[in-house]
């Protein structure tokens, strides 16, 4: 279970950094690219949650 928590923390940190970049972005195209990166991380987080549930 610790590895799942560590992984979640890493994803949370990555999302936080992306959000900070998003807020500082100066153009819509830059915001769009960052939003796509956020979506990929969100998908990864959901995949990890479902994998953990299958292991229970």
PyMOL commands that set and color helices and strands:
alter all, ss='L'
color gray80, all
select helices_A, chain A and resi 2-24+28-55
alter helices_A, ss='H'
color red, helices_A
deselect
rebuild
show_as cartoon
